[in-house]
């Protein structure tokens, strides 16, 4: 099971009008600990940011699933209530769960979410769908071994 961490990366960006501005952008990484999350986001961001940057904050995020749509450029957080019935009292119970959906717009986010949930046997209702500020999501790459990472880091340090 994945553990997701939101990492805020702060750096100087050249704006379209030529002014340099300090921005803080959130990214999501799959990691085992806060330390690993910081190391992974640092590793992932180095090729994309010229100059100095720092990881400003790392916080654990409660997500049960992520649904990808490669055509999407935004991330939407979906709050889902799973509905169960207590057998003794016959009372409905709602348990909140959160998913992240990649999509180009709200309508596509709903469609991608519903497609991802089509095999779900449990009853659920969508409580909300909200666009997030998340810039990108970095799942763990299980195909990359420790030796591969060390070799890549060694090559980067020689540059």
Secondary structure, DSSP 8 states (H G I E B T S, - for coil): ---EEEEEEEEEEE-TTS-EEEEEEEEEEE-SSHHHHHHHHHHHHTTT--S-EEEEEEEEE--SEEE--TT--EEEEEEEEEEEE-TTT--EEEEEEEEEEEESSHHHHHHHHHHHTTT--SEEEEEEEEE-----EE---TTS-HHHHHHHHHHHHH-
